[in-house]
Amino acid sequence: MRHETRRATENVATAPKFMNAAEVAERLDVSRSTVYNLIASGRLAAHCMGGGKIRPRGLRVPESAVTAYLAGSTITPKAVA
């Protein structure tokens, strides 16, 4: 029986990249606590890949969610009158 290895390779190439809280914090130049607060408030989407008794472990943020958050957080200066 012949297996299709090309499909598996295509799925890996198109899979979204996930980042942990430390990587997101570095990219946004904020603390990890701020990243967890953004996730808890719903302003930053995340997936829980594991559990924890005190706080969630294994939170992963899609890179696309970080990009969308940065795009939505830009402001334009108001004209000074």
Distance bins in CASP14 RR format, pairs under 12 A and 6 or more apart:
PFRMAT RR
TARGET T0000
AUTHOR 0000-0000-0000
RMODE 2
METHOD distances of the structure
MODEL  1
3 9 0 0 0 0 0 1 0 0 0 0 0
4 10 0 0 0 0 1 0 0 0 0 0 0
4 11 0 0 0 0 0 1 0 0 0 0 0
5 11 0 0 0 0 0 1 0 0 0 0 0
5 12 0 0 0 0 0 1 0 0 0 0 0
6 12 0 0 0 0 0 1 0 0 0 0 0
6 13 0 0 0 0 0 1 0 0 0 0 0
7 13 0 0 0 0 0 1 0 0 0 0 0
7 14 0 0 0 0 0 1 0 0 0 0 0
8 14 0 0 0 0 0 1 0 0 0 0 0
8 15 0 0 0 0 0 1 0 0 0 0 0
9 15 0 0 0 0 0 1 0 0 0 0 0
15 62 0 0 0 0 0 1 0 0 0 0 0
15 63 0 0 0 0 0 1 0 0 0 0 0
15 64 0 0 0 0 0 1 0 0 0 0 0
16 45 0 0 0 0 0 1 0 0 0 0 0
16 47 0 0 0 0 1 0 0 0 0 0 0
16 60 0 0 0 0 1 0 0 0 0 0 0
16 61 0 0 0 0 0 1 0 0 0 0 0
16 62 1 0 1 0 0 0 0 0 0 0 0
16 63 1 0 0 1 0 0 0 0 0 0 0
16 64 1 0 0 1 0 0 0 0 0 0 0
16 65 0 0 0 0 1 0 0 0 0 0 0
16 66 0 0 0 0 0 1 0 0 0 0 0
16 67 0 0 0 0 0 1 0 0 0 0 0
17 23 0 0 0 0 1 0 0 0 0 0 0
17 24 0 0 0 0 0 1 0 0 0 0 0
17 27 0 0 0 0 0 1 0 0 0 0 0
17 60 0 0 0 0 1 0 0 0 0 0 0
17 61 0 0 0 0 1 0 0 0 0 0 0
17 62 1 0 0 1 0 0 0 0 0 0 0
17 63 1 0 1 0 0 0 0 0 0 0 0
17 64 0 0 0 0 1 0 0 0 0 0 0
17 65 0 0 0 0 0 1 0 0 0 0 0
17 66 0 0 0 0 1 0 0 0 0 0 0
17 67 0 0 0 0 0 1 0 0 0 0 0
18 24 0 0 0 0 1 0 0 0 0 0 0
18 45 0 0 0 0 0 1 0 0 0 0 0
18 46 0 0 0 0 1 0 0 0 0 0 0
18 47 1 0 0 1 0 0 0 0 0 0 0
18 48 0 0 0 0 0 1 0 0 0 0 0
18 49 0 0 0 0 1 0 0 0 0 0 0
18 58 0 0 0 0 1 0 0 0 0 0 0
18 59 0 0 0 0 1 0 0 0 0 0 0
18 60 1 1 0 0 0 0 0 0 0 0 0
18 61 1 0 0 1 0 0 0 0 0 0 0
18 62 1 0 1 0 0 0 0 0 0 0 0
18 63 1 0 0 1 0 0 0 0 0 0 0
18 64 0 0 0 0 1 0 0 0 0 0 0
18 65 0 0 0 0 1 0 0 0 0 0 0
18 66 0 0 0 0 0 1 0 0 0 0 0
19 25 0 0 0 0 1 0 0 0 0 0 0
19 26 0 0 0 0 1 0 0 0 0 0 0
19 27 1 0 0 1 0 0 0 0 0 0 0
19 28 0 0 0 0 0 1 0 0 0 0 0
19 32 0 0 0 0 0 1 0 0 0 0 0
19 35 0 0 0 0 1 0 0 0 0 0 0
19 39 0 0 0 0 0 1 0 0 0 0 0
19 44 0 0 0 0 0 1 0 0 0 0 0
19 45 0 0 0 0 0 1 0 0 0 0 0
19 46 0 0 0 0 1 0 0 0 0 0 0
19 47 0 0 0 0 0 1 0 0 0 0 0
19 49 0 0 0 0 0 1 0 0 0 0 0
19 58 0 0 0 0 0 1 0 0 0 0 0
19 59 0 0 0 0 1 0 0 0 0 0 0
19 60 1 0 0 1 0 0 0 0 0 0 0
19 61 1 0 1 0 0 0 0 0 0 0 0
19 62 1 0 0 1 0 0 0 0 0 0 0
19 63 1 0 1 0 0 0 0 0 0 0 0
19 64 0 0 0 0 0 1 0 0 0 0 0
19 65 0 0 0 0 1 0 0 0 0 0 0
19 66 1 0 0 1 0 0 0 0 0 0 0
19 67 0 0 0 0 0 1 0 0 0 0 0
19 69 0 0 0 0 0 1 0 0 0 0 0
20 26 0 0 0 0 0 1 0 0 0 0 0
20 27 0 0 0 0 0 1 0 0 0 0 0
20 32 0 0 0 0 1 0 0 0 0 0 0
20 35 0 0 0 0 1 0 0 0 0 0 0
20 36 0 0 0 0 0 1 0 0 0 0 0
20 39 0 0 0 0 0 1 0 0 0 0 0
20 46 0 0 0 0 1 0 0 0 0 0 0
20 47 0 0 0 0 0 1 0 0 0 0 0
20 49 0 0 0 0 1 0 0 0 0 0 0
20 50 0 0 0 0 0 1 0 0 0 0 0
20 56 0 0 0 0 0 1 0 0 0 0 0
20 57 0 0 0 0 0 1 0 0 0 0 0
20 58 1 0 0 1 0 0 0 0 0 0 0
20 59 1 0 0 1 0 0 0 0 0 0 0
20 60 1 0 0 1 0 0 0 0 0 0 0
20 61 1 0 0 1 0 0 0 0 0 0 0
20 62 0 0 0 0 0 1 0 0 0 0 0
20 63 0 0 0 0 0 1 0 0 0 0 0
20 66 0 0 0 0 0 1 0 0 0 0 0
21 27 0 0 0 0 0 1 0 0 0 0 0
21 28 0 0 0 0 0 1 0 0 0 0 0
21 30 0 0 0 0 0 1 0 0 0 0 0
21 31 0 0 0 0 1 0 0 0 0 0 0
21 32 1 0 1 0 0 0 0 0 0 0 0
21 33 0 0 0 0 1 0 0 0 0 0 0
21 34 0 0 0 0 1 0 0 0 0 0 0
21 35 1 0 1 0 0 0 0 0 0 0 0
21 36 1 0 0 1 0 0 0 0 0 0 0
21 37 0 0 0 0 0 1 0 0 0 0 0
21 38 0 0 0 0 1 0 0 0 0 0 0
21 39 0 0 0 0 1 0 0 0 0 0 0
21 40 0 0 0 0 0 1 0 0 0 0 0
21 44 0 0 0 0 0 1 0 0 0 0 0
21 46 0 0 0 0 1 0 0 0 0 0 0
21 48 0 0 0 0 0 1 0 0 0 0 0
21 49 0 0 0 0 0 1 0 0 0 0 0
21 55 0 0 0 0 0 1 0 0 0 0 0
21 56 0 0 0 0 1 0 0 0 0 0 0
21 57 0 0 0 0 0 1 0 0 0 0 0
21 58 0 0 0 0 1 0 0 0 0 0 0
21 59 1 0 1 0 0 0 0 0 0 0 0
21 60 0 0 0 0 1 0 0 0 0 0 0
21 61 1 0 0 1 0 0 0 0 0 0 0
21 66 0 0 0 0 0 1 0 0 0 0 0
22 28 0 0 0 0 0 1 0 0 0 0 0
22 30 0 0 0 0 0 1 0 0 0 0 0
22 31 0 0 0 0 1 0 0 0 0 0 0
22 32 1 0 1 0 0 0 0 0 0 0 0
22 33 0 0 0 0 0 1 0 0 0 0 0
22 34 0 0 0 0 0 1 0 0 0 0 0
22 35 0 0 0 0 1 0 0 0 0 0 0
22 36 0 0 0 0 0 1 0 0 0 0 0
22 58 0 0 0 0 0 1 0 0 0 0 0
22 59 0 0 0 0 0 1 0 0 0 0 0
22 60 0 0 0 0 0 1 0 0 0 0 0
22 61 0 0 0 0 0 1 0 0 0 0 0
23 30 0 0 0 0 0 1 0 0 0 0 0
23 32 0 0 0 0 1 0 0 0 0 0 0
23 35 0 0 0 0 1 0 0 0 0 0 0
23 59 0 0 0 0 0 1 0 0 0 0 0
23 60 0 0 0 0 1 0 0 0 0 0 0
23 61 0 0 0 0 1 0 0 0 0 0 0
23 62 0 0 0 0 0 1 0 0 0 0 0
23 63 0 0 0 0 1 0 0 0 0 0 0
23 66 0 0 0 0 1 0 0 0 0 0 0
24 30 0 0 0 0 1 0 0 0 0 0 0
24 31 0 0 0 0 0 1 0 0 0 0 0
24 32 0 0 0 0 1 0 0 0 0 0 0
24 33 0 0 0 0 0 1 0 0 0 0 0
24 34 0 0 0 0 1 0 0 0 0 0 0
24 35 1 0 1 0 0 0 0 0 0 0 0
24 36 0 0 0 0 1 0 0 0 0 0 0
24 37 0 0 0 0 0 1 0 0 0 0 0
24 38 0 0 0 0 1 0 0 0 0 0 0
24 39 0 0 0 0 1 0 0 0 0 0 0
24 44 1 0 0 1 0 0 0 0 0 0 0
24 45 0 0 0 0 0 1 0 0 0 0 0
24 46 0 0 0 0 1 0 0 0 0 0 0
24 59 0 0 0 0 1 0 0 0 0 0 0
24 60 0 0 0 0 1 0 0 0 0 0 0
24 61 1 0 1 0 0 0 0 0 0 0 0
24 62 0 0 0 0 0 1 0 0 0 0 0
24 63 0 0 0 0 1 0 0 0 0 0 0
24 65 0 0 0 0 1 0 0 0 0 0 0
24 66 1 0 1 0 0 0 0 0 0 0 0
24 67 0 0 0 0 0 1 0 0 0 0 0
24 69 0 0 0 0 1 0 0 0 0 0 0
24 70 0 0 0 0 0 1 0 0 0 0 0
25 31 1 0 1 0 0 0 0 0 0 0 0
25 32 1 0 1 0 0 0 0 0 0 0 0
25 33 0 0 0 0 1 0 0 0 0 0 0
25 34 1 0 0 1 0 0 0 0 0 0 0
25 35 1 0 1 0 0 0 0 0 0 0 0
25 36 0 0 0 0 1 0 0 0 0 0 0
25 37 0 0 0 0 0 1 0 0 0 0 0
25 38 0 0 0 0 1 0 0 0 0 0 0
25 39 0 0 0 0 0 1 0 0 0 0 0
25 44 0 0 0 0 0 1 0 0 0 0 0
25 59 0 0 0 0 0 1 0 0 0 0 0
25 61 0 0 0 0 0 1 0 0 0 0 0
25 66 0 0 0 0 0 1 0 0 0 0 0
26 32 0 0 0 0 1 0 0 0 0 0 0
26 34 0 0 0 0 0 1 0 0 0 0 0
26 35 0 0 0 0 1 0 0 0 0 0 0
26 66 0 0 0 0 0 1 0 0 0 0 0
27 34 0 0 0 0 0 1 0 0 0 0 0
27 35 0 0 0 0 1 0 0 0 0 0 0
27 44 0 0 0 0 0 1 0 0 0 0 0
27 61 0 0 0 0 1 0 0 0 0 0 0
27 63 0 0 0 0 1 0 0 0 0 0 0
27 65 0 0 0 0 0 1 0 0 0 0 0
27 66 1 0 1 0 0 0 0 0 0 0 0
27 67 0 0 0 0 1 0 0 0 0 0 0
27 69 0 0 0 0 1 0 0 0 0 0 0
27 70 0 0 0 0 1 0 0 0 0 0 0
28 34 1 0 0 1 0 0 0 0 0 0 0
28 35 1 0 0 1 0 0 0 0 0 0 0
28 37 0 0 0 0 0 1 0 0 0 0 0
28 38 0 0 0 0 1 0 0 0 0 0 0
28 39 0 0 0 0 0 1 0 0 0 0 0
28 43 0 0 0 0 0 1 0 0 0 0 0
28 44 0 0 0 0 1 0 0 0 0 0 0
28 61 0 0 0 0 0 1 0 0 0 0 0
28 65 0 0 0 0 0 1 0 0 0 0 0
28 66 1 0 0 1 0 0 0 0 0 0 0
28 67 0 0 0 0 0 1 0 0 0 0 0
28 69 1 0 0 1 0 0 0 0 0 0 0
28 70 1 0 0 1 0 0 0 0 0 0 0
28 73 0 0 0 0 1 0 0 0 0 0 0
29 35 0 0 0 0 0 1 0 0 0 0 0
29 66 0 0 0 0 0 1 0 0 0 0 0
29 70 0 0 0 0 0 1 0 0 0 0 0
30 36 0 0 0 0 0 1 0 0 0 0 0
30 37 0 0 0 0 1 0 0 0 0 0 0
30 38 0 0 0 0 1 0 0 0 0 0 0
30 44 0 0 0 0 0 1 0 0 0 0 0
30 66 0 0 0 0 0 1 0 0 0 0 0
30 69 0 0 0 0 0 1 0 0 0 0 0
30 70 0 0 0 0 0 1 0 0 0 0 0
30 73 0 0 0 0 0 1 0 0 0 0 0
31 37 0 0 0 0 1 0 0 0 0 0 0
31 38 0 0 0 0 0 1 0 0 0 0 0
32 38 0 0 0 0 0 1 0 0 0 0 0
32 39 0 0 0 0 0 1 0 0 0 0 0
32 55 0 0 0 0 0 1 0 0 0 0 0
32 59 0 0 0 0 0 1 0 0 0 0 0
32 61 0 0 0 0 0 1 0 0 0 0 0
33 39 0 0 0 0 0 1 0 0 0 0 0
33 40 0 0 0 0 0 1 0 0 0 0 0
33 55 0 0 0 0 0 1 0 0 0 0 0
34 40 0 0 0 0 0 1 0 0 0 0 0
34 41 0 0 0 0 0 1 0 0 0 0 0
34 43 0 0 0 0 0 1 0 0 0 0 0
34 44 0 0 0 0 1 0 0 0 0 0 0
34 69 0 0 0 0 0 1 0 0 0 0 0
35 41 0 0 0 0 0 1 0 0 0 0 0
35 42 0 0 0 0 0 1 0 0 0 0 0
35 43 0 0 0 0 0 1 0 0 0 0 0
35 44 1 0 0 1 0 0 0 0 0 0 0
35 45 0 0 0 0 0 1 0 0 0 0 0
35 46 0 0 0 0 1 0 0 0 0 0 0
35 56 0 0 0 0 0 1 0 0 0 0 0
35 59 0 0 0 0 1 0 0 0 0 0 0
35 60 0 0 0 0 0 1 0 0 0 0 0
35 61 1 0 0 1 0 0 0 0 0 0 0
35 65 0 0 0 0 0 1 0 0 0 0 0
35 66 0 0 0 0 1 0 0 0 0 0 0
35 69 0 0 0 0 0 1 0 0 0 0 0
36 42 0 0 0 0 0 1 0 0 0 0 0
36 43 0 0 0 0 0 1 0 0 0 0 0
36 44 0 0 0 0 1 0 0 0 0 0 0
36 46 0 0 0 0 1 0 0 0 0 0 0
36 48 0 0 0 0 0 1 0 0 0 0 0
36 55 1 0 0 1 0 0 0 0 0 0 0
36 56 0 0 0 0 1 0 0 0 0 0 0
36 57 0 0 0 0 0 1 0 0 0 0 0
36 58 0 0 0 0 0 1 0 0 0 0 0
36 59 1 0 0 1 0 0 0 0 0 0 0
36 61 0 0 0 0 0 1 0 0 0 0 0
37 43 0 0 0 0 1 0 0 0 0 0 0
37 44 0 0 0 0 1 0 0 0 0 0 0
37 46 0 0 0 0 0 1 0 0 0 0 0
37 55 0 0 0 0 0 1 0 0 0 0 0
38 44 1 1 0 0 0 0 0 0 0 0 0
38 45 0 0 0 0 1 0 0 0 0 0 0
38 46 0 0 0 0 1 0 0 0 0 0 0
38 59 0 0 0 0 0 1 0 0 0 0 0
38 61 0 0 0 0 1 0 0 0 0 0 0
38 65 0 0 0 0 1 0 0 0 0 0 0
38 66 0 0 0 0 1 0 0 0 0 0 0
38 69 1 0 0 1 0 0 0 0 0 0 0
38 70 0 0 0 0 0 1 0 0 0 0 0
38 73 0 0 0 0 0 1 0 0 0 0 0
39 45 1 0 0 1 0 0 0 0 0 0 0
39 46 1 0 1 0 0 0 0 0 0 0 0
39 47 0 0 0 0 0 1 0 0 0 0 0
39 48 0 0 0 0 1 0 0 0 0 0 0
39 55 0 0 0 0 0 1 0 0 0 0 0
39 56 0 0 0 0 1 0 0 0 0 0 0
39 58 0 0 0 0 0 1 0 0 0 0 0
39 59 1 0 0 1 0 0 0 0 0 0 0
39 60 0 0 0 0 0 1 0 0 0 0 0
39 61 1 0 0 1 0 0 0 0 0 0 0
39 62 0 0 0 0 0 1 0 0 0 0 0
39 65 0 0 0 0 1 0 0 0 0 0 0
39 66 0 0 0 0 0 1 0 0 0 0 0
39 69 0 0 0 0 0 1 0 0 0 0 0
40 46 0 0 0 0 1 0 0 0 0 0 0
40 48 0 0 0 0 0 1 0 0 0 0 0
40 55 0 0 0 0 0 1 0 0 0 0 0
40 56 0 0 0 0 1 0 0 0 0 0 0
40 59 0 0 0 0 0 1 0 0 0 0 0
41 69 0 0 0 0 0 1 0 0 0 0 0
42 61 0 0 0 0 0 1 0 0 0 0 0
42 65 0 0 0 0 0 1 0 0 0 0 0
42 69 0 0 0 0 0 1 0 0 0 0 0
43 61 0 0 0 0 0 1 0 0 0 0 0
43 65 0 0 0 0 1 0 0 0 0 0 0
43 66 0 0 0 0 0 1 0 0 0 0 0
43 68 0 0 0 0 0 1 0 0 0 0 0
43 69 1 0 0 1 0 0 0 0 0 0 0
43 70 0 0 0 0 0 1 0 0 0 0 0
43 72 0 0 0 0 1 0 0 0 0 0 0
43 73 0 0 0 0 1 0 0 0 0 0 0
44 59 0 0 0 0 1 0 0 0 0 0 0
44 60 0 0 0 0 0 1 0 0 0 0 0
44 61 1 0 0 1 0 0 0 0 0 0 0
44 62 0 0 0 0 1 0 0 0 0 0 0
44 63 0 0 0 0 0 1 0 0 0 0 0
44 64 0 0 0 0 0 1 0 0 0 0 0
44 65 1 0 0 1 0 0 0 0 0 0 0
44 66 1 0 0 1 0 0 0 0 0 0 0
44 67 0 0 0 0 0 1 0 0 0 0 0
44 68 0 0 0 0 1 0 0 0 0 0 0
44 69 1 0 1 0 0 0 0 0 0 0 0
44 70 0 0 0 0 0 1 0 0 0 0 0
44 72 0 0 0 0 0 1 0 0 0 0 0
44 73 0 0 0 0 0 1 0 0 0 0 0
45 59 0 0 0 0 0 1 0 0 0 0 0
45 60 0 0 0 0 0 1 0 0 0 0 0
45 61 1 0 0 1 0 0 0 0 0 0 0
45 62 1 0 0 1 0 0 0 0 0 0 0
45 63 0 0 0 0 0 1 0 0 0 0 0
45 64 0 0 0 0 1 0 0 0 0 0 0
45 65 1 0 1 0 0 0 0 0 0 0 0
45 66 0 0 0 0 1 0 0 0 0 0 0
45 67 0 0 0 0 0 1 0 0 0 0 0
45 68 0 0 0 0 1 0 0 0 0 0 0
45 69 0 0 0 0 1 0 0 0 0 0 0
46 56 0 0 0 0 1 0 0 0 0 0 0
46 58 0 0 0 0 1 0 0 0 0 0 0
46 59 1 0 1 0 0 0 0 0 0 0 0
46 60 1 0 0 1 0 0 0 0 0 0 0
46 61 1 0 1 0 0 0 0 0 0 0 0
46 62 0 0 0 0 1 0 0 0 0 0 0
46 63 0 0 0 0 0 1 0 0 0 0 0
46 64 0 0 0 0 0 1 0 0 0 0 0
46 65 1 0 0 1 0 0 0 0 0 0 0
46 66 0 0 0 0 0 1 0 0 0 0 0
46 69 0 0 0 0 0 1 0 0 0 0 0
47 56 0 0 0 0 0 1 0 0 0 0 0
47 58 0 0 0 0 1 0 0 0 0 0 0
47 59 1 0 0 1 0 0 0 0 0 0 0
47 60 1 0 1 0 0 0 0 0 0 0 0
47 61 1 0 0 1 0 0 0 0 0 0 0
47 62 1 0 0 1 0 0 0 0 0 0 0
47 64 0 0 0 0 0 1 0 0 0 0 0
47 65 0 0 0 0 1 0 0 0 0 0 0
48 55 0 0 0 0 0 1 0 0 0 0 0
48 56 1 0 1 0 0 0 0 0 0 0 0
48 57 0 0 0 0 1 0 0 0 0 0 0
48 58 1 0 0 1 0 0 0 0 0 0 0
48 59 1 0 1 0 0 0 0 0 0 0 0
48 60 0 0 0 0 1 0 0 0 0 0 0
48 61 0 0 0 0 0 1 0 0 0 0 0
49 56 0 0 0 0 1 0 0 0 0 0 0
49 57 0 0 0 0 1 0 0 0 0 0 0
49 58 1 0 1 0 0 0 0 0 0 0 0
49 59 1 0 0 1 0 0 0 0 0 0 0
49 60 1 0 1 0 0 0 0 0 0 0 0
49 61 0 0 0 0 0 1 0 0 0 0 0
49 62 0 0 0 0 0 1 0 0 0 0 0
50 56 1 0 0 1 0 0 0 0 0 0 0
50 57 1 0 1 0 0 0 0 0 0 0 0
50 58 1 0 1 0 0 0 0 0 0 0 0
50 59 0 0 0 0 1 0 0 0 0 0 0
50 60 0 0 0 0 1 0 0 0 0 0 0
51 57 1 0 1 0 0 0 0 0 0 0 0
51 58 1 0 0 1 0 0 0 0 0 0 0
51 59 0 0 0 0 1 0 0 0 0 0 0
52 58 0 0 0 0 1 0 0 0 0 0 0
52 59 0 0 0 0 0 1 0 0 0 0 0
59 65 0 0 0 0 0 1 0 0 0 0 0
60 66 0 0 0 0 0 1 0 0 0 0 0
61 67 0 0 0 0 0 1 0 0 0 0 0
61 68 0 0 0 0 0 1 0 0 0 0 0
61 69 0 0 0 0 1 0 0 0 0 0 0
62 68 0 0 0 0 1 0 0 0 0 0 0
62 69 0 0 0 0 0 1 0 0 0 0 0
63 69 0 0 0 0 0 1 0 0 0 0 0
63 70 0 0 0 0 0 1 0 0 0 0 0
64 70 0 0 0 0 0 1 0 0 0 0 0
64 71 0 0 0 0 0 1 0 0 0 0 0
65 71 0 0 0 0 0 1 0 0 0 0 0
65 72 0 0 0 0 0 1 0 0 0 0 0
66 72 0 0 0 0 0 1 0 0 0 0 0
66 73 0 0 0 0 0 1 0 0 0 0 0
67 73 0 0 0 0 0 1 0 0 0 0 0
67 74 0 0 0 0 0 1 0 0 0 0 0
68 74 0 0 0 0 0 1 0 0 0 0 0
END
